[in-house]
Structure formats: structure tokens, C-alpha cells
Amino acid sequence: MMSQKKNQQEQRQLPVVKNEDVEFAAEIADENDFEAAERAQAADYRQEEQ
């Protein structure tokens, strides 16, 4: 019985959402901020391609 419930949970897909509640200010950003923004954009792209 438990394995059936676990199987059902694994088959459900989580909703895809984007969190864009952080404001990016290029004039005060440092190298790490730009790198993080690039990684976030690449991750968003990979998620949209699925």
C-alpha cells in the first residue's frame, strides 16, 4: 500500500514557477552578482526547454 502511494507521488509533476521578486541593479552589482544572474538565466532556460 505504501509503495503505491509513493509511486503516485513520484509520477506527479511539480508546477514550474519563476521567482522574479529580486531587483537587479547593474550599477551596484559586482562580479558575483553578474555570474549569479547568468546562472539563473541559464537555469530558467533549461527549465523552459523541458
PQR file of N, CA, C, O and H, with PARSE charges and radii, in Angstrom:
ATOM      1  N   MET A   1       0.826  -1.191   0.000 -0.4000 1.5000
ATOM      2  CA  MET A   1       0.000   0.000   0.000 -0.0000 2.0000
ATOM      3  C   MET A   1       0.876   1.263   0.000  0.5500 1.7000
ATOM      4  O   MET A   1       0.588   2.206  -0.737 -0.5500 1.4000
ATOM      5  N   MET A   2       1.917   1.293   0.799 -0.4000 1.5000
ATOM      6  CA  MET A   2       2.780   2.470   0.859 -0.0000 2.0000
ATOM      7  C   MET A   2       3.531   2.669  -0.454  0.5500 1.7000
ATOM      8  O   MET A   2       3.738   3.805  -0.880 -0.5500 1.4000
ATOM      9  H   MET A   2       2.150   0.527   1.398  0.4000 1.0000
ATOM     10  N   SER A   3       3.938   1.585  -1.095 -0.4000 1.5000
ATOM     11  CA  SER A   3       4.677   1.734  -2.339 -0.0000 2.0000
ATOM     12  C   SER A   3       3.785   2.313  -3.436  0.5500 1.7000
ATOM     13  O   SER A   3       4.274   3.054  -4.288 -0.5500 1.4000
ATOM     14  H   SER A   3       3.770   0.662  -0.749  0.4000 1.0000
ATOM     15  N   GLN A   4       2.503   1.996  -3.435 -0.4000 1.5000
ATOM     16  CA  GLN A   4       1.583   2.555  -4.423 -0.0000 2.0000
ATOM     17  C   GLN A   4       1.448   4.063  -4.222  0.5500 1.7000
ATOM     18  O   GLN A   4       1.448   4.826  -5.188 -0.5500 1.4000
ATOM     19  H   GLN A   4       2.106   1.394  -2.742  0.4000 1.0000
ATOM     20  N   LYS A   5       1.333   4.481  -2.981 -0.4000 1.5000
ATOM     21  CA  LYS A   5       1.213   5.918  -2.688 -0.0000 2.0000
ATOM     22  C   LYS A   5       2.496   6.645  -3.093  0.5500 1.7000
ATOM     23  O   LYS A   5       2.441   7.731  -3.672 -0.5500 1.4000
ATOM     24  H   LYS A   5       1.332   3.861  -2.196  0.4000 1.0000
ATOM     25  N   LYS A   6       3.638   6.051  -2.792 -0.4000 1.5000
ATOM     26  CA  LYS A   6       4.913   6.658  -3.155 -0.0000 2.0000
ATOM     27  C   LYS A   6       5.040   6.756  -4.672  0.5500 1.7000
ATOM     28  O   LYS A   6       5.523   7.762  -5.191 -0.5500 1.4000
ATOM     29  H   LYS A   6       3.682   5.170  -2.322  0.4000 1.0000
ATOM     30  N   ASN A   7       4.612   5.725  -5.376 -0.4000 1.5000
ATOM     31  CA  ASN A   7       4.658   5.720  -6.828 -0.0000 2.0000
ATOM     32  C   ASN A   7       3.788   6.836  -7.398  0.5500 1.7000
ATOM     33  O   ASN A   7       4.195   7.504  -8.349 -0.5500 1.4000
ATOM     34  H   ASN A   7       4.220   4.907  -4.953  0.4000 1.0000
ATOM     35  N   GLN A   8       2.606   7.048  -6.840 -0.4000 1.5000
ATOM     36  CA  GLN A   8       1.712   8.104  -7.302 -0.0000 2.0000
ATOM     37  C   GLN A   8       2.346   9.476  -7.080  0.5500 1.7000
ATOM     38  O   GLN A   8       2.234  10.363  -7.927 -0.5500 1.4000
ATOM     39  H   GLN A   8       2.275   6.505  -6.068  0.4000 1.0000
ATOM     40  N   GLN A   9       3.009   9.645  -5.942 -0.4000 1.5000
ATOM     41  CA  GLN A   9       3.651  10.921  -5.647 -0.0000 2.0000
ATOM     42  C   GLN A   9       4.796  11.199  -6.614  0.5500 1.7000
ATOM     43  O   GLN A   9       5.000  12.342  -7.024 -0.5500 1.4000
ATOM     44  H   GLN A   9       3.100   8.925  -5.254  0.4000 1.0000
ATOM     45  N   GLU A  10       5.537  10.166  -6.977 -0.4000 1.5000
ATOM     46  CA  GLU A  10       6.661  10.339  -7.886 -0.0000 2.0000
ATOM     47  C   GLU A  10       6.187  10.675  -9.299  0.5500 1.7000
ATOM     48  O   GLU A  10       6.901  11.346 -10.044 -0.5500 1.4000
ATOM     49  H   GLU A  10       5.370   9.238  -6.644  0.4000 1.0000
ATOM     50  N   GLN A  11       5.015  10.227  -9.670 -0.4000 1.5000
ATOM     51  CA  GLN A  11       4.504  10.470 -11.013 -0.0000 2.0000
ATOM     52  C   GLN A  11       3.958  11.882 -11.171  0.5500 1.7000
ATOM     53  O   GLN A  11       3.870  12.380 -12.294 -0.5500 1.4000
ATOM     54  H   GLN A  11       4.435   9.682  -9.065  0.4000 1.0000
ATOM     55  N   ARG A  12       3.595  12.531 -10.089 -0.4000 1.5000
ATOM     56  CA  ARG A  12       3.100  13.908 -10.171 -0.0000 2.0000
ATOM     57  C   ARG A  12       4.251  14.843 -10.495  0.5500 1.7000
ATOM     58  O   ARG A  12       5.368  14.681 -10.003 -0.5500 1.4000
ATOM     59  H   ARG A  12       3.667  12.127  -9.177  0.4000 1.0000
ATOM     60  N   GLN A  13       3.958  15.807 -11.320 -0.4000 1.5000
ATOM     61  CA  GLN A  13       4.972  16.804 -11.638 -0.0000 2.0000
ATOM     62  C   GLN A  13       4.680  18.078 -10.858  0.5500 1.7000
ATOM     63  O   GLN A  13       3.530  18.496 -10.727 -0.5500 1.4000
ATOM     64  H   GLN A  13       3.051  15.939 -11.720  0.4000 1.0000
ATOM     65  N   LEU A  14       5.728  18.677 -10.353 -0.4000 1.5000
ATOM     66  CA  LEU A  14       5.577  19.935  -9.637 -0.0000 2.0000
ATOM     67  C   LEU A  14       5.341  21.065 -10.627  0.5500 1.7000
ATOM     68  O   LEU A  14       5.828  21.011 -11.756 -0.5500 1.4000
ATOM     69  H   LEU A  14       6.662  18.337 -10.460  0.4000 1.0000
ATOM     70  N   PRO A  15       4.607  22.077 -10.220 -0.5600 1.5000
ATOM     71  CA  PRO A  15       4.391  23.211 -11.124  0.2800 2.0000
ATOM     72  C   PRO A  15       5.700  23.957 -11.369  0.5500 1.7000
ATOM     73  O   PRO A  15       6.564  24.022 -10.494 -0.5500 1.4000
ATOM     74  N   VAL A  16       5.832  24.506 -12.548 -0.4000 1.5000
ATOM     75  CA  VAL A  16       7.017  25.277 -12.904 -0.0000 2.0000
ATOM     76  C   VAL A  16       6.707  26.737 -12.627  0.5500 1.7000
ATOM     77  O   VAL A  16       5.739  27.291 -13.150 -0.5500 1.4000
ATOM     78  H   VAL A  16       5.131  24.453 -13.258  0.4000 1.0000
ATOM     79  N   VAL A  17       7.533  27.349 -11.806 -0.4000 1.5000
ATOM     80  CA  VAL A  17       7.341  28.760 -11.476 -0.0000 2.0000
ATOM     81  C   VAL A  17       8.667  29.488 -11.607  0.5500 1.7000
ATOM     82  O   VAL A  17       9.740  28.886 -11.579 -0.5500 1.4000
ATOM     83  H   VAL A  17       8.319  26.899 -11.382  0.4000 1.0000
ATOM     84  N   LYS A  18       8.561  30.782 -11.749 -0.4000 1.5000
ATOM     85  CA  LYS A  18       9.741  31.635 -11.797 -0.0000 2.0000
ATOM     86  C   LYS A  18       9.635  32.626 -10.645  0.5500 1.7000
ATOM     87  O   LYS A  18       8.603  33.270 -10.454 -0.5500 1.4000
ATOM     88  H   LYS A  18       7.690  31.271 -11.772  0.4000 1.0000
ATOM     89  N   ASN A  19      10.702  32.734  -9.894 -0.4000 1.5000
ATOM     90  CA  ASN A  19      10.750  33.733  -8.831 -0.0000 2.0000
ATOM     91  C   ASN A  19      11.536  34.927  -9.347  0.5500 1.7000
ATOM     92  O   ASN A  19      12.752  34.860  -9.525 -0.5500 1.4000
ATOM     93  H   ASN A  19      11.539  32.211 -10.050  0.4000 1.0000
ATOM     94  N   GLU A  20      10.837  35.999  -9.579 -0.4000 1.5000
ATOM     95  CA  GLU A  20      11.481  37.202 -10.097 -0.0000 2.0000
ATOM     96  C   GLU A  20      11.234  38.381  -9.163  0.5500 1.7000
ATOM     97  O   GLU A  20      10.999  39.502  -9.615 -0.5500 1.4000
ATOM     98  H   GLU A  20       9.849  36.054  -9.434  0.4000 1.0000
ATOM     99  N   ASP A  21      11.288  38.124  -7.872 -0.4000 1.5000
ATOM    100  CA  ASP A  21      10.998  39.171  -6.904 -0.0000 2.0000
ATOM    101  C   ASP A  21      12.241  39.923  -6.445  0.5500 1.7000
ATOM    102  O   ASP A  21      12.156  40.763  -5.549 -0.5500 1.4000
ATOM    103  H   ASP A  21      11.479  37.214  -7.505  0.4000 1.0000
ATOM    104  N   VAL A  22      13.390  39.637  -7.044 -0.4000 1.5000
ATOM    105  CA  VAL A  22      14.628  40.306  -6.667 -0.0000 2.0000
ATOM    106  C   VAL A  22      14.993  41.299  -7.757  0.5500 1.7000
ATOM    107  O   VAL A  22      15.078  40.955  -8.936 -0.5500 1.4000
ATOM    108  H   VAL A  22      13.458  38.955  -7.773  0.4000 1.0000
ATOM    109  N   GLU A  23      15.200  42.516  -7.342 -0.4000 1.5000
ATOM    110  CA  GLU A  23      15.574  43.553  -8.304 -0.0000 2.0000
ATOM    111  C   GLU A  23      17.080  43.526  -8.515  0.5500 1.7000
ATOM    112  O   GLU A  23      17.849  43.486  -7.554 -0.5500 1.4000
ATOM    113  H   GLU A  23      15.131  42.795  -6.385  0.4000 1.0000
ATOM    114  N   PHE A  24      17.491  43.547  -9.760 -0.4000 1.5000
ATOM    115  CA  PHE A  24      18.910  43.530 -10.102 -0.0000 2.0000
ATOM    116  C   PHE A  24      19.317  44.926 -10.526  0.5500 1.7000
ATOM    117  O   PHE A  24      18.773  45.478 -11.482 -0.5500 1.4000
ATOM    118  H   PHE A  24      16.867  43.579 -10.540  0.4000 1.0000
ATOM    119  N   ALA A  25      20.264  45.489  -9.819 -0.4000 1.5000
ATOM    120  CA  ALA A  25      20.750  46.834 -10.134 -0.0000 2.0000
ATOM    121  C   ALA A  25      22.188  46.724 -10.638  0.5500 1.7000
ATOM    122  O   ALA A  25      23.116  46.545  -9.849 -0.5500 1.4000
ATOM    123  H   ALA A  25      20.706  45.041  -9.042  0.4000 1.0000
ATOM    124  N   ALA A  26      22.365  46.829 -11.932 -0.4000 1.5000
ATOM    125  CA  ALA A  26      23.686  46.660 -12.541 -0.0000 2.0000
ATOM    126  C   ALA A  26      24.709  47.670 -12.022  0.5500 1.7000
ATOM    127  O   ALA A  26      25.899  47.366 -11.934 -0.5500 1.4000
ATOM    128  H   ALA A  26      21.612  46.974 -12.574  0.4000 1.0000
ATOM    129  N   GLU A  27      24.242  48.863 -11.681 -0.4000 1.5000
ATOM    130  CA  GLU A  27      25.195  49.890 -11.234 -0.0000 2.0000
ATOM    131  C   GLU A  27      25.837  49.582  -9.879  0.5500 1.7000
ATOM    132  O   GLU A  27      26.895  50.127  -9.565 -0.5500 1.4000
ATOM    133  H   GLU A  27      23.276  49.109 -11.753  0.4000 1.0000
ATOM    134  N   ILE A  28      25.217  48.724  -9.079 -0.4000 1.5000
ATOM    135  CA  ILE A  28      25.811  48.362  -7.783 -0.0000 2.0000
ATOM    136  C   ILE A  28      26.193  46.885  -7.706  0.5500 1.7000
ATOM    137  O   ILE A  28      26.620  46.410  -6.654 -0.5500 1.4000
ATOM    138  H   ILE A  28      24.357  48.282  -9.334  0.4000 1.0000
ATOM    139  N   ALA A  29      26.042  46.158  -8.810 -0.4000 1.5000
ATOM    140  CA  ALA A  29      26.357  44.733  -8.841 -0.0000 2.0000
ATOM    141  C   ALA A  29      27.859  44.515  -8.972  0.5500 1.7000
ATOM    142  O   ALA A  29      28.570  45.299  -9.601 -0.5500 1.4000
ATOM    143  H   ALA A  29      25.694  46.544  -9.665  0.4000 1.0000
ATOM    144  N   ASP A  30      28.323  43.424  -8.357 -0.4000 1.5000
ATOM    145  CA  ASP A  30      29.725  43.056  -8.523 -0.0000 2.0000
ATOM    146  C   ASP A  30      29.814  41.823  -9.428  0.5500 1.7000
ATOM    147  O   ASP A  30      28.803  41.357  -9.954 -0.5500 1.4000
ATOM    148  H   ASP A  30      27.746  42.787  -7.846  0.4000 1.0000
ATOM    149  N   GLU A  31      31.014  41.308  -9.600 -0.4000 1.5000
ATOM    150  CA  GLU A  31      31.233  40.165 -10.498 -0.0000 2.0000
ATOM    151  C   GLU A  31      30.398  38.953 -10.086  0.5500 1.7000
ATOM    152  O   GLU A  31      29.855  38.255 -10.943 -0.5500 1.4000
ATOM    153  H   GLU A  31      31.835  41.687  -9.172  0.4000 1.0000
ATOM    154  N   ASN A  32      30.293  38.702  -8.793 -0.4000 1.5000
ATOM    155  CA  ASN A  32      29.498  37.568  -8.310 -0.0000 2.0000
ATOM    156  C   ASN A  32      28.017  37.725  -8.650  0.5500 1.7000
ATOM    157  O   ASN A  32      27.342  36.747  -8.972 -0.5500 1.4000
ATOM    158  H   ASN A  32      30.733  39.269  -8.097  0.4000 1.0000
ATOM    159  N   ASP A  33      27.517  38.954  -8.577 -0.4000 1.5000
ATOM    160  CA  ASP A  33      26.115  39.208  -8.920 -0.0000 2.0000
ATOM    161  C   ASP A  33      25.845  38.926 -10.400  0.5500 1.7000
ATOM    162  O   ASP A  33      24.825  38.333 -10.751 -0.5500 1.4000
ATOM    163  H   ASP A  33      28.065  39.748  -8.316  0.4000 1.0000
ATOM    164  N   PHE A  34      26.766  39.357 -11.259 -0.4000 1.5000
ATOM    165  CA  PHE A  34      26.596  39.107 -12.691 -0.0000 2.0000
ATOM    166  C   PHE A  34      26.665  37.610 -12.994  0.5500 1.7000
ATOM    167  O   PHE A  34      25.901  37.101 -13.814 -0.5500 1.4000
ATOM    168  H   PHE A  34      27.595  39.839 -10.974  0.4000 1.0000
ATOM    169  N   GLU A  35      27.581  36.913 -12.331 -0.4000 1.5000
ATOM    170  CA  GLU A  35      27.696  35.465 -12.528 -0.0000 2.0000
ATOM    171  C   GLU A  35      26.421  34.751 -12.058  0.5500 1.7000
ATOM    172  O   GLU A  35      25.938  33.836 -12.726 -0.5500 1.4000
ATOM    173  H   GLU A  35      28.202  37.327 -11.665  0.4000 1.0000
ATOM    174  N   ALA A  36      25.890  35.163 -10.932 -0.4000 1.5000
ATOM    175  CA  ALA A  36      24.658  34.560 -10.417 -0.0000 2.0000
ATOM    176  C   ALA A  36      23.487  34.829 -11.355  0.5500 1.7000
ATOM    177  O   ALA A  36      22.650  33.951 -11.565 -0.5500 1.4000
ATOM    178  H   ALA A  36      26.282  35.906 -10.390  0.4000 1.0000
ATOM    179  N   ALA A  37      23.420  36.012 -11.912 -0.4000 1.5000
ATOM    180  CA  ALA A  37      22.344  36.346 -12.845 -0.0000 2.0000
ATOM    181  C   ALA A  37      22.428  35.483 -14.104  0.5500 1.7000
ATOM    182  O   ALA A  37      21.404  35.042 -14.628 -0.5500 1.4000
ATOM    183  H   ALA A  37      24.100  36.725 -11.741  0.4000 1.0000
ATOM    184  N   GLU A  38      23.642  35.244 -14.586 -0.4000 1.5000
ATOM    185  CA  GLU A  38      23.825  34.384 -15.759 -0.0000 2.0000
ATOM    186  C   GLU A  38      23.402  32.945 -15.448  0.5500 1.7000
ATOM    187  O   GLU A  38      22.742  32.297 -16.260 -0.5500 1.4000
ATOM    188  H   GLU A  38      24.473  35.602 -14.161  0.4000 1.0000
ATOM    189  N   ARG A  39      23.789  32.452 -14.264 -0.4000 1.5000
ATOM    190  CA  ARG A  39      23.394  31.083 -13.875 -0.0000 2.0000
ATOM    191  C   ARG A  39      21.884  30.966 -13.742  0.5500 1.7000
ATOM    192  O   ARG A  39      21.301  29.960 -14.146 -0.5500 1.4000
ATOM    193  H   ARG A  39      24.325  32.978 -13.604  0.4000 1.0000
ATOM    194  N   ALA A  40      21.252  31.978 -13.182 -0.4000 1.5000
ATOM    195  CA  ALA A  40      19.796  31.955 -13.023 -0.0000 2.0000
ATOM    196  C   ALA A  40      19.107  31.952 -14.383  0.5500 1.7000
ATOM    197  O   ALA A  40      18.138  31.224 -14.593 -0.5500 1.4000
ATOM    198  H   ALA A  40      21.726  32.795 -12.854  0.4000 1.0000
ATOM    199  N   GLN A  41      19.603  32.756 -15.290 -0.4000 1.5000
ATOM    200  CA  GLN A  41      19.018  32.810 -16.631 -0.0000 2.0000
ATOM    201  C   GLN A  41      19.189  31.467 -17.351  0.5500 1.7000
ATOM    202  O   GLN A  41      18.269  31.002 -18.023 -0.5500 1.4000
ATOM    203  H   GLN A  41      20.391  33.348 -15.120  0.4000 1.0000
ATOM    204  N   ALA A  42      20.349  30.855 -17.213 -0.4000 1.5000
ATOM    205  CA  ALA A  42      20.587  29.552 -17.837 -0.0000 2.0000
ATOM    206  C   ALA A  42      19.670  28.487 -17.224  0.5500 1.7000
ATOM    207  O   ALA A  42      19.157  27.626 -17.940 -0.5500 1.4000
ATOM    208  H   ALA A  42      21.097  31.233 -16.667  0.4000 1.0000
ATOM    209  N   ALA A  43      19.466  28.540 -15.921 -0.4000 1.5000
ATOM    210  CA  ALA A  43      18.576  27.578 -15.259 -0.0000 2.0000
ATOM    211  C   ALA A  43      17.136  27.766 -15.725  0.5500 1.7000
ATOM    212  O   ALA A  43      16.429  26.788 -15.965 -0.5500 1.4000
ATOM    213  H   ALA A  43      19.883  29.239 -15.339  0.4000 1.0000
ATOM    214  N   ASP A  44      16.702  29.010 -15.854 -0.4000 1.5000
ATOM    215  CA  ASP A  44      15.350  29.280 -16.360 -0.0000 2.0000
ATOM    216  C   ASP A  44      15.191  28.714 -17.770  0.5500 1.7000
ATOM    217  O   ASP A  44      14.165  28.114 -18.090 -0.5500 1.4000
ATOM    218  H   ASP A  44      17.276  29.804 -15.660  0.4000 1.0000
ATOM    219  N   TYR A  45      16.202  28.904 -18.603 -0.4000 1.5000
ATOM    220  CA  TYR A  45      16.150  28.410 -19.973 -0.0000 2.0000
ATOM    221  C   TYR A  45      16.035  26.878 -19.986  0.5500 1.7000
ATOM    222  O   TYR A  45      15.231  26.320 -20.733 -0.5500 1.4000
ATOM    223  H   TYR A  45      17.035  29.391 -18.343  0.4000 1.0000
ATOM    224  N   ARG A  46      16.840  26.207 -19.158 -0.4000 1.5000
ATOM    225  CA  ARG A  46      16.788  24.740 -19.110 -0.0000 2.0000
ATOM    226  C   ARG A  46      15.418  24.256 -18.661  0.5500 1.7000
ATOM    227  O   ARG A  46      14.917  23.258 -19.179 -0.5500 1.4000
ATOM    228  H   ARG A  46      17.493  26.661 -18.551  0.4000 1.0000
ATOM    229  N   GLN A  47      14.820  24.932 -17.726 -0.4000 1.5000
ATOM    230  CA  GLN A  47      13.504  24.532 -17.234 -0.0000 2.0000
ATOM    231  C   GLN A  47      12.427  24.742 -18.294  0.5500 1.7000
ATOM    232  O   GLN A  47      11.513  23.927 -18.412 -0.5500 1.4000
ATOM    233  H   GLN A  47      15.227  25.743 -17.305  0.4000 1.0000
ATOM    234  N   GLU A  48      12.522  25.805 -19.053 -0.4000 1.5000
ATOM    235  CA  GLU A  48      11.540  26.080 -20.085 -0.0000 2.0000
ATOM    236  C   GLU A  48      11.634  25.093 -21.243  0.5500 1.7000
ATOM    237  O   GLU A  48      10.645  24.846 -21.932 -0.5500 1.4000
ATOM    238  H   GLU A  48      13.265  26.467 -18.957  0.4000 1.0000
ATOM    239  N   GLU A  49      12.827  24.525 -21.460 -0.4000 1.5000
ATOM    240  CA  GLU A  49      13.034  23.583 -22.554 -0.0000 2.0000
ATOM    241  C   GLU A  49      12.454  22.207 -22.253  0.5500 1.7000
ATOM    242  O   GLU A  49      12.290  21.406 -23.174 -0.5500 1.4000
ATOM    243  H   GLU A  49      13.631  24.726 -20.900  0.4000 1.0000
ATOM    244  N   GLN A  50      12.145  21.911 -21.026 -0.4000 1.5000
ATOM    245  CA  GLN A  50      11.633  20.572 -20.666 -0.0000 2.0000
ATOM    246  C   GLN A  50      10.180  20.437 -20.973  0.5500 1.7000
ATOM    247  O   GLN A  50       9.594  19.382 -20.733 -0.5500 1.4000
ATOM    248  H   GLN A  50      12.278  22.561 -20.278  0.4000 1.0000
TER
END
